[in-house]
Amino acid sequence: MGFKKGVMSLVITVMGVSVVNAAAPDAEEMWKIIQQQQKVIEQLQQKLELTEQKVEVTEQKVEETAQEIEAAAEAIEVASSSTSGNGWWDKTSVGGYGELHYNSKDGNDEIDFHRFVLYFGHEFNDSVRFFSELELEHALAGEGKNGEIELEQAWIEMDINDNHRVRAGLDILPIGIVNVTHEPNTFYGVERSEVEKRIIPATWWEAGIGLNGELAPGWNYDVVLHSGLSTTSNIRSGRQKVSQANADHPATTARLRYTGVPGLELSGSFQYQSDITAGATTDANSATLFEGHVDYKHNSGLGLRALYAQWDLDTQLSIAGDDTQYGYYIEPAYRFPVSLIPGEMGIFARWSELDYGNTKEEERIGAGFNYWPTSQVAFKFDYTNIDDVDANTSTSTLNLGLGYQF
């Protein structure tokens, strides 16, 4: 309305100036002039009103469009939230690892894709979850082939409260370092330590039910009742792998672990086998296993692993000739960044001794390096000298490897 008044004032001013500058018109001429000026004013008013109407319509359309955009965004957000919340894929995870080995021992060379593993996990809700591990060994499986397809983990875990959980199904036993964490990018050397292969023996899984949780800050525990071994020859061959396994003679495993210092793990495990032969004889064939280890990684790159494991077998049973079998190793290491290529390098040395039955005693001294272009991929090299104490012979192995995890 202010604009209208301005226009009218301008018109009146112009009219006044015209009247002053011109000869005074008579009444009839004056009336004509006034009528003409009135028409001009009316036309200007109509144009102003039309302009204001257009502005109002435009503003209304802009407001309506903004409201539509906001509503559409909210609808998309709600739909996306609803889809992700209800879709199984949103709570399902996939991972895995694999390793390729080249082994040379006393002139015999072999290359083998040792393991190809896939993980599948799913969270049913905030307190119930599933995890599994499916493995193909040696690239080919089937009749007459070297490999096997194995289900190494398939368990359900449920939270009792914030600090304690119950787990049931097929699970890795909480013993040792490599048995629990055996992805190839997490340890030095192409092959897993012989102590953790022959004495523990990794990878070792059973079917059972157990509890795990936190007793105090940094102190964790595991207690598992599970299926047992079945062997009269050696410990490693006694793994039944939960394939129509004898369940008449269960076993129990317990672990206490301390991780209260950054980079440090101290752990001790104890296992009792009610009958390690699974009823093959009428004798009392119980057996116990103790394992303890330290795994330390300093932020400077220095690291140390040391592990000891020992079986005590019932005296009425003599598996492979010995009623006591043991092994230990010490492994110092140093990991550091490299400048010429991306990633990190790590060097290590390992000294180990084993006594695993039938007068089989070995001393092993080895060294090598890992190269990680990324933390989830490792190229490996190691060389080991093996002394057979009883036979007084010596052999050596050279290994190259590639491992990954995702």
C-alpha positions as CSV (number, residue, x, y, z in Angstrom):
1,M,0.0,0.0,0.0
2,G,2.9,2.4,0.6
3,F,3.9,2.0,-3.0
4,K,0.4,3.0,-4.2
5,K,0.5,6.2,-2.2
6,G,3.9,7.0,-3.6
7,V,2.7,6.6,-7.2
8,M,-0.4,8.7,-6.5
9,S,1.7,11.5,-4.9
10,L,4.0,11.5,-8.0
11,V,1.0,11.8,-10.3
12,I,-0.5,14.6,-8.3
13,T,2.9,16.4,-8.3
14,V,3.2,16.1,-12.0
15,M,-0.3,17.4,-12.5
16,G,0.5,20.3,-10.3
17,V,3.6,21.2,-12.1
18,S,1.8,20.9,-15.4
19,V,-0.9,23.2,-14.2
20,V,1.6,25.8,-13.0
21,N,3.6,25.8,-16.2
22,A,0.7,25.9,-18.6
23,A,-2.0,28.4,-19.2
24,A,-4.9,28.1,-16.8
25,P,-7.4,25.8,-18.4
26,D,-11.1,26.3,-18.2
27,A,-13.4,24.1,-16.1
28,E,-14.2,21.7,-19.0
29,E,-10.6,21.2,-19.8
30,M,-9.7,20.7,-16.2
31,W,-12.4,18.0,-15.9
32,K,-11.0,16.2,-18.9
33,I,-7.5,16.3,-17.4
34,I,-8.8,15.0,-14.1
35,Q,-10.6,12.1,-15.8
36,Q,-7.5,11.2,-17.8
37,Q,-5.3,11.2,-14.7
38,Q,-7.9,9.1,-12.8
39,K,-7.7,6.5,-15.6
40,V,-3.9,6.4,-15.3
41,I,-4.2,6.0,-11.5
42,E,-6.7,3.2,-11.8
43,Q,-4.5,1.4,-14.4
44,L,-1.5,1.7,-12.0
45,Q,-3.6,0.4,-9.1
46,Q,-4.7,-2.6,-11.1
47,K,-1.1,-3.4,-12.1
48,L,0.0,-3.1,-8.5
49,E,-2.8,-5.4,-7.3
50,L,-1.9,-8.0,-9.9
51,T,1.8,-7.9,-9.0
52,E,1.0,-8.3,-5.3
53,Q,-1.3,-11.3,-6.1
54,K,1.5,-12.9,-8.1
55,V,4.0,-12.4,-5.3
56,E,1.6,-14.0,-2.8
57,V,1.0,-17.0,-5.1
58,T,4.8,-17.4,-5.6
59,E,5.4,-17.3,-1.9
60,Q,2.7,-19.8,-1.2
61,K,4.1,-22.2,-3.9
62,V,7.6,-21.8,-2.4
63,E,6.3,-22.6,1.1
64,E,4.3,-25.6,-0.2
65,T,7.3,-26.9,-2.1
66,A,9.5,-26.7,1.0
67,Q,6.9,-28.6,3.0
68,E,6.7,-31.3,0.3
69,I,10.6,-31.6,0.3
70,E,10.7,-31.9,4.1
71,A,7.9,-34.5,4.1
72,A,9.6,-36.5,1.4
73,A,12.9,-36.4,3.3
74,E,11.2,-37.6,6.5
75,A,9.5,-40.4,4.6
76,I,12.8,-41.5,3.1
77,E,14.4,-41.4,6.5
78,V,11.6,-43.5,8.1
79,A,11.6,-46.0,5.3
80,S,15.4,-46.4,5.4
81,S,15.3,-46.8,9.2
82,S,12.5,-49.3,8.9
83,T,14.3,-51.3,6.2
84,S,17.6,-51.4,8.0
85,G,16.0,-52.3,11.3
86,N,14.0,-55.2,9.9
87,G,16.3,-56.6,7.3
88,W,18.4,-59.7,8.2
89,W,21.3,-58.3,6.2
90,D,21.7,-55.4,8.5
91,K,22.7,-57.6,11.4
92,T,24.5,-60.3,9.5
93,S,28.3,-60.2,9.0
94,V,30.6,-62.0,6.7
95,G,34.4,-62.4,7.1
96,G,37.2,-65.0,6.7
97,Y,40.8,-65.7,6.1
98,G,43.1,-67.8,3.9
99,E,46.8,-68.8,3.6
100,L,49.0,-70.1,0.9
101,H,52.2,-72.0,1.9
102,Y,55.4,-72.9,0.1
103,N,57.4,-75.5,2.2
104,S,60.8,-76.8,1.5
105,K,62.2,-79.6,3.8
106,D,65.3,-81.6,3.0
107,G,64.9,-81.0,-0.8
108,N,61.2,-81.8,-0.9
109,D,59.3,-78.8,-2.1
110,E,55.5,-78.3,-1.8
111,I,53.1,-75.6,-2.4
112,D,49.6,-75.7,-0.9
113,F,46.7,-73.4,-0.4
114,H,46.4,-74.6,3.2
115,R,43.2,-73.0,4.3
116,F,40.3,-71.0,2.9
117,V,37.9,-70.0,5.6
118,L,34.6,-68.1,5.7
119,Y,32.9,-66.6,8.8
120,F,29.2,-66.0,9.1
121,G,27.7,-64.1,12.1
122,H,24.3,-62.8,13.0
123,E,22.8,-60.7,15.8
124,F,19.3,-61.8,16.5
125,N,18.9,-58.9,19.0
126,D,21.1,-57.0,21.5
127,S,21.6,-60.1,23.7
128,V,21.5,-63.1,21.4
129,R,24.1,-63.7,18.6
130,F,25.4,-66.5,16.3
131,F,28.9,-67.1,14.9
132,S,30.3,-69.8,12.5
133,E,33.5,-70.7,10.7
134,L,33.5,-72.9,7.6
135,E,36.9,-74.1,6.3
136,L,38.2,-75.8,3.2
137,E,41.7,-77.3,3.7
138,H,44.2,-78.0,0.9
139,A,42.1,-76.6,-1.9
140,L,40.3,-79.8,-2.8
141,A,38.0,-82.0,-0.8
142,G,36.4,-85.3,-1.6
143,E,37.2,-89.0,-2.1
144,G,40.9,-89.4,-2.8
145,K,41.6,-85.7,-2.3
146,N,44.0,-84.2,0.2
147,G,41.6,-81.6,1.6
148,E,38.6,-81.5,4.0
149,I,35.6,-79.3,4.5
150,E,35.3,-78.6,8.2
151,L,32.8,-76.8,10.3
152,E,35.1,-75.4,13.1
153,Q,32.6,-73.0,14.8
154,A,28.8,-72.8,15.0
155,W,27.6,-71.4,18.3
156,I,24.9,-69.3,19.9
157,E,25.8,-66.9,22.7
158,M,23.3,-65.2,25.0
159,D,23.9,-62.4,27.5
160,I,23.0,-63.2,31.1
161,N,23.8,-59.6,32.1
162,D,26.4,-57.0,31.2
163,N,29.4,-59.1,32.5
164,H,28.4,-62.7,31.9
165,R,27.3,-64.8,28.9
166,V,26.3,-68.4,28.1
167,R,27.5,-70.0,24.9
168,A,26.4,-73.4,23.4
169,G,27.3,-75.2,20.2
170,L,30.5,-76.0,18.3
171,D,33.3,-73.8,19.5
172,I,37.1,-73.4,19.7
173,L,38.4,-74.4,23.1
174,P,39.9,-71.5,25.2
175,I,43.4,-72.9,25.3
176,G,46.6,-71.3,24.1
177,I,47.3,-68.4,21.8
178,V,47.0,-69.6,18.3
179,N,44.1,-72.0,19.0
180,V,41.9,-69.1,19.9
181,T,43.3,-66.5,17.4
182,H,44.6,-68.3,14.4
183,E,44.2,-65.9,11.5
184,P,47.6,-65.9,9.6
185,N,48.1,-62.1,9.8
186,T,48.1,-62.3,13.7
187,F,51.2,-64.5,14.2
188,Y,54.8,-64.9,13.0
189,G,55.9,-67.8,10.9
190,V,54.3,-69.5,8.0
191,E,53.2,-72.6,9.9
192,R,51.6,-72.5,13.4
193,S,53.9,-73.3,16.3
194,E,54.6,-77.1,16.7
195,V,53.9,-76.8,20.4
196,E,50.4,-75.5,19.7
197,K,49.9,-78.2,17.0
198,R,51.1,-81.3,18.8
199,I,50.4,-80.6,22.4
200,I,47.3,-78.4,22.6
201,P,46.5,-79.3,19.6
202,A,45.4,-76.4,17.4
203,T,43.0,-75.9,15.8
204,W,40.9,-77.7,18.4
205,W,37.1,-77.4,18.6
206,E,34.5,-79.4,20.4
207,A,30.7,-79.3,21.0
208,G,29.6,-78.1,24.4
209,I,28.0,-75.4,26.6
210,G,29.8,-73.0,28.9
211,L,30.0,-69.6,30.6
212,N,32.3,-66.7,29.9
213,G,32.6,-63.2,31.2
214,E,34.4,-60.6,33.3
215,L,35.1,-61.2,37.0
216,A,36.7,-57.8,37.5
217,P,38.3,-55.1,35.3
218,G,40.9,-56.9,33.2
219,W,40.0,-60.4,34.5
220,N,38.1,-62.7,32.2
221,Y,37.1,-66.4,32.6
222,D,35.7,-69.3,30.5
223,V,34.3,-72.6,31.8
224,V,33.1,-75.2,29.2
225,L,31.7,-78.7,29.4
226,H,32.3,-80.4,26.1
227,S,33.0,-83.5,24.1
228,G,36.4,-85.2,24.6
229,L,39.2,-86.8,22.7
230,S,39.4,-90.3,21.5
231,T,42.9,-91.7,21.0
232,T,45.3,-94.5,21.8
233,S,48.1,-93.2,19.6
234,N,48.8,-89.4,19.9
235,I,47.0,-86.4,21.1
236,R,46.5,-84.7,17.8
237,S,44.8,-87.7,16.1
238,G,42.4,-87.8,19.0
239,R,40.3,-84.8,17.9
240,Q,36.9,-86.2,16.9
241,K,35.9,-82.8,15.3
242,V,32.3,-83.4,16.4
243,S,31.6,-85.8,13.5
244,Q,29.4,-88.5,15.0
245,A,31.7,-88.2,18.0
246,N,31.7,-90.4,21.0
247,A,29.9,-88.5,23.8
248,D,30.1,-91.0,26.6
249,H,33.2,-89.4,28.1
250,P,32.9,-85.6,28.4
251,A,35.7,-83.2,29.2
252,T,35.9,-79.9,31.0
253,T,38.0,-76.8,30.2
254,A,38.5,-73.7,32.3
255,R,40.5,-70.5,31.5
256,L,41.5,-67.4,33.5
257,R,42.9,-64.5,31.6
258,Y,44.3,-61.1,32.5
259,T,44.3,-58.2,30.0
260,G,44.3,-55.2,32.4
261,V,47.6,-53.8,31.0
262,P,47.5,-52.4,27.4
263,G,49.2,-54.9,25.0
264,L,49.5,-57.6,27.7
265,E,47.7,-61.0,27.9
266,L,48.4,-63.4,30.7
267,S,46.4,-66.7,30.6
268,G,46.2,-70.1,32.2
269,S,44.0,-73.0,31.1
270,F,43.2,-76.3,32.6
271,Q,41.4,-79.3,31.0
272,Y,40.2,-82.6,32.4
273,Q,39.5,-85.6,30.1
274,S,37.4,-88.3,31.9
275,D,38.6,-90.9,29.4
276,I,41.0,-89.9,26.7
277,T,40.4,-93.2,24.8
278,A,36.6,-92.7,24.8
279,G,36.1,-96.2,26.3
280,A,38.6,-98.0,24.1
281,T,39.8,-99.9,27.1
282,T,38.4,-100.8,30.6
283,D,41.2,-99.0,32.3
284,A,41.0,-95.6,34.0
285,N,42.2,-93.4,31.2
286,S,41.8,-89.9,32.5
287,A,44.1,-87.1,31.4
288,T,44.7,-83.5,32.4
289,L,46.2,-80.6,30.3
290,F,47.7,-77.4,31.7
291,E,48.6,-74.5,29.5
292,G,50.0,-71.1,30.4
293,H,51.2,-68.2,28.3
294,V,52.2,-64.6,28.1
295,D,51.6,-62.5,24.9
296,Y,53.0,-58.9,25.1
297,K,53.1,-56.2,22.5
298,H,54.8,-52.9,23.5
299,N,53.9,-49.7,21.7
300,S,57.6,-49.4,20.7
301,G,57.2,-52.5,18.4
302,L,58.8,-54.9,20.8
303,G,56.9,-58.1,21.4
304,L,57.2,-61.4,23.3
305,R,55.3,-64.6,23.3
306,A,56.0,-67.5,25.6
307,L,53.9,-70.6,26.1
308,Y,54.1,-73.9,28.1
309,A,51.7,-76.8,27.8
310,Q,51.8,-80.3,29.4
311,W,49.6,-83.4,29.4
312,D,49.5,-85.8,32.4
313,L,48.1,-89.1,31.3
314,D,46.8,-91.8,33.6
315,T,49.6,-94.3,34.4
316,Q,47.5,-97.2,33.1
317,L,47.5,-95.6,29.7
318,S,50.6,-95.0,27.7
319,I,49.8,-93.0,24.6
320,A,52.7,-93.4,22.2
321,G,54.9,-94.6,25.1
322,D,54.8,-91.6,27.5
323,D,52.5,-90.7,30.3
324,T,53.7,-87.1,30.3
325,Q,53.9,-84.9,27.1
326,Y,54.9,-81.3,27.1
327,G,56.1,-78.4,25.0
328,Y,57.1,-74.8,25.3
329,Y,58.4,-72.0,23.1
330,I,59.8,-68.4,23.5
331,E,59.3,-65.9,20.7
332,P,60.8,-62.4,20.9
333,A,59.9,-60.1,18.0
334,Y,60.1,-56.5,16.8
335,R,57.7,-54.8,14.4
336,F,58.4,-51.5,12.7
337,P,57.2,-49.3,9.8
338,V,59.1,-49.3,6.6
339,S,59.8,-46.2,4.5
340,L,60.5,-47.5,1.0
341,I,57.2,-49.3,0.7
342,P,53.9,-48.9,2.5
343,G,53.2,-51.1,5.6
344,E,55.2,-52.6,8.4
345,M,57.9,-55.2,8.8
346,G,58.4,-57.6,11.7
347,I,61.3,-59.9,12.6
348,F,61.2,-62.7,15.0
349,A,63.0,-65.7,16.5
350,R,61.5,-68.8,18.1
351,W,63.1,-71.4,20.3
352,S,60.9,-74.4,21.2
353,E,61.2,-77.9,22.7
354,L,58.7,-80.7,22.5
355,D,58.3,-84.1,24.0
356,Y,55.2,-85.6,22.5
357,G,55.3,-89.3,22.9
358,N,57.0,-92.5,21.8
359,T,60.5,-91.1,22.7
360,K,59.8,-88.2,20.3
361,E,61.8,-85.2,21.6
362,E,62.6,-82.2,19.4
363,E,64.4,-78.9,19.8
364,R,63.6,-76.2,17.2
365,I,65.4,-72.9,16.6
366,G,64.0,-70.7,13.9
367,A,63.8,-67.1,12.7
368,G,62.1,-65.1,10.0
369,F,60.0,-62.0,9.1
370,N,56.5,-60.9,8.3
371,Y,55.6,-58.0,6.0
372,W,52.2,-56.4,6.3
373,P,51.3,-54.0,3.5
374,T,48.1,-53.6,5.5
375,S,47.3,-55.0,8.9
376,Q,45.0,-57.6,7.3
377,V,47.5,-59.0,4.8
378,A,50.9,-60.7,5.6
379,F,53.7,-62.0,3.5
380,K,55.9,-64.4,5.5
381,F,59.3,-66.1,5.5
382,D,60.9,-68.4,8.1
383,Y,63.8,-70.8,8.4
384,T,63.9,-73.5,11.2
385,N,66.5,-76.0,12.3
386,I,65.0,-79.2,13.9
387,D,67.1,-81.5,16.1
388,D,65.7,-84.9,16.9
389,V,67.2,-85.5,20.3
390,D,66.5,-89.2,20.5
391,A,67.6,-90.0,17.0
392,N,70.5,-87.5,17.1
393,T,69.6,-86.2,13.6
394,S,69.0,-82.7,12.3
395,T,66.8,-81.3,9.5
396,S,65.8,-77.9,8.3
397,T,62.8,-76.2,6.8
398,L,62.3,-73.1,4.7
399,N,58.8,-71.7,4.3
400,L,57.2,-68.9,2.4
401,G,53.6,-67.8,3.0
402,L,50.8,-65.4,2.1
403,G,47.9,-64.8,4.5
404,Y,44.9,-62.5,4.7
405,Q,41.9,-61.8,6.9
406,F,38.8,-59.7,6.2
